[in-house]
Amino acid sequence: MIPSSPRRTWIFLLVSSLAFWGPDLLLPSNWQHSHLYPVLSNIYQGLLVVAWFLFGPALCRSMVENEIRSGPLYQSVHQALAELEQSTRTPRLAVLPVTLIEQPELFILTAGLLPGRSEVFLSSELIAPLGPDGLRFLLARAMAHGEWPQRLVALIPVLILTVAFPDLSDWRAWLNMSGWLVAWLVLHWSFELLVDRRAAQAMGPGAVQGLKEVMAASATRLGWLSMRPPERWRLQFIQRMAPGSTN
């Protein structure tokens, strides 16, 4: 979910909560004690998660209040997109639609399930300090997040948390989930490093400088609690590529 007005945020949270837990409140209690109910409930919630990803771009657009459609930031975004689209480097990245939002929060999100129908949403605050290299690298990463492996690695953990751990009243379920979350973090870091590599391959010269600008602009106070791989790993990962492509 992207940052929005308090009213739209509360409406989204209320509708989402009713969609996920409404059946438990509306169905007769004797139905909930049947052996078939947990299976049907898991299937229902799994389908909701898939629908949430599938219609993610439309949901994000409904949350947007102040879209930027002109001005220097808008022009710089579309200039960077044009350069990525005209790149002759292989493998090429598919260029997705981008919505620029006037928003003081730092965020960029590739929303959607199907690669060809995903969309990118980013805030003006995130791109304001970036130079040309940083902006191209940021957008190249967002486009790489729209590819099939990345869409699946974003969807599957949410599905597992929704379907595999519906009842956390037992300490063993919490223990199992904790182990699974550690495995997910390793997988997440691996795919984030691959996204950096795909962005560097698509961008070519200036990728290392672009990554440095992106890391500086999106710096977090969470430190090691951040969900991103360590910055040192990210730099070393793309610096090991062919020198001619990441100067």
N, C-alpha and C positions, 0 to 999 in steps of 0.2 A: 504494500500500500504506500502511495506517495504522500508527502505532507500536503494537507489541505486546510480548509477552514474548519473551525470546531463543529459547525453544524453538519457539514458533509461528512466529517470523520465520525461523528456520533451516529448518523444515519447508516453509514457503512457498517459500523460495528454492530448496531442493533439488527440490521437485516442479516448480516453474516451469522450472528449468534442464533437468531430465530431459524435460519436455514439449517444450521448444524444440529441444534439441540431442540428445535421445535417438536419433532416427532416424539421425543421422550416425554414431553409435556402434554401432548394431545392424545396419544394412544392410550387405551385402557391398560391398567396396571397388569391385568392377567395376560395380556399379549406380551408384555415385556419379560415375563417369566417363562415363556416358551423357549424350547431349544433352538428354534429357527430364528428367533428375534436377533441374537448377536450377529449371526451371519448376514441377515438382511440389513441390519444397522451398519455393519462394516462396508457392505457393498454400496449402500446409499451415501455414506460419508466419503468413500473413495471416489464415487462419481462426482460428488460435489467438488472435491479437490481438483479433479481433472477439468471440470467445467470452469472453476475459478481460474486455472491457468489458461484454458482455451479462450475465455472471454476477458483475459487480463487487460489487453489494450483498451477495450471499451470501458472497463471498470476504472482504469487509470484516467482515461479522458474525462469521465464523469467527475473525477476528483479535482481536475484542473480548474483553477479560478482565473489566473492571470497568465495567459499564454503570450509569449513574446513573438511577434510576427514581423518586426522591422527593427532597424537600429544596428549599431556596430556588432553587438554580440550575435544577433541573428545572422548577419552577413558573414561573420567569421565562422560560424558553425556550418553554413551552407558552402562556404569556400573550402573548408576542410573535407566535407562530404564529397564535393566535386573532385577534389584531388584523389581521394580514396577510390572513387568510382572510375576515374580515368587511369588509375594505376595499371601498369602492364605486368606487375610482379605476380608470380604464381607461388602458392595457390591464392586466388583472389577471394576477397570477402564480399558477400552480398550486402549491399547498402540498404539498410532499413529506414523507414520513416522516423524522423526525429521531432519530438515536441520539446521546445525550450520554454521553461516556466520561470516567471519572476518569483523567486522563492529564496529566503535567507538561509534555508537549510542546505547542507551539502548532500546531494544525492544524485545518483544516476541509476536507472533501472531499465533493463531489457525485459519487457513484459510480453507474455504470449506462450503458446505451446508449440504451434507449428512454425518452423523456421521462416517460411515465406510470408507469414502473417504476423510476425512479432513486430513490436514497435519499441522505440527508445524514448525515455523521458528523462530529462536532466534539468538541473536548476542553474539559474544565472549565477548564483554565488559560487558554484563549483568551477565554472569555466572562466569567470572574470579574471583570475590571476594567471591563467595559462597563456603561454606563447603558442605560436603555430605548431611547434613539435608536440607540445603537451596536449593540445586540443586534438590533433590528428591521432595521437596514441590513445587518448581517452575514447574517442569515437570508434577507433579500430577495435578496442577491447569490447565495446558495447555491441558491435556487429558480430564479433566472434562469439559472444554470449548468445547470439541468436541461432547458432548452428545446432544440429540435432543432438550431439553428445552433451552440450551444455544445457539444452532445454530438459533433457531427460535427467541429468544429474541435479537439476533444480527441482524437478517434479517428484522424483522417487523418494527422497528423504521425507518430504511432507506426507506422501502417501503412507510410508512406513510408520511415521509417528501418529498418523490418524488411525490407521487400520490395525497395526500390529500391537499398539499399546493403548487400547481403549480404556482399560481399567488399571489404574495405578494405585489401588488400595493395598496391594501386596508389595512388600519390600523387595521381593525377588523381581517383580516387574521393573521397579526403579533401578535395580542393579543391572538387569539386562539392557535397559534403555541407556544407562550411563556407558556401558561398554560399546553399545551401538553408536552413541554420539561421538565417542573417541574415534571409532572407525570412520564415521562420516566426516569428521574434521580432517583426517588424513586424506580422504578422497577429495574433499572440497579444496584443500590446499593444492593438491596435485592438479586439479582441473583449472584452478586459478593461475597456476604457473603455465599451463598449456595455453590459456587465453593470452597471457603476456607474450608467449612465443608466437602465437598466431598473429597478434597485433604487430609484433616486430617484423615478422615475415612480410605482412601486407604493407607495412609502412616503409621499411628499408632504412636508408640513412636518416639519422636523427632519432631512432627508436629509444636508445639509452637516455638521451637528453629528455625525450618525451616522457619516459617512465619516471625520471627524477622529478619533473615538473608535476606530474599527476600525484606522486606520493607526497610531495610538499603541499599541494593544494588540498589533498584529502587527508591530511595528517589527523590522527585521532589521539585523544588523551587516554584511551583504554590500554595502550601499550600492548603487552603480551596477551591481554584479553580480547584483542581485536580478532575478527574472523578472517582477516587477511593473512597470507603467508608473511614471514619476516621480510622486511625490506631488503636485507642483505641477500637473501635467497633469490628474490625477484631480480635484482640487478645481475647477480652472477649467472642466473639462468639464461638471460638473453645476451649477456656479454660473451658467453661460450659459443654463441652462434657465429656464423661467418663474419669476420670483421667488416667486410665490405657492406653488409646489410644493416649494421647497427652502429655506425660511427656517430 
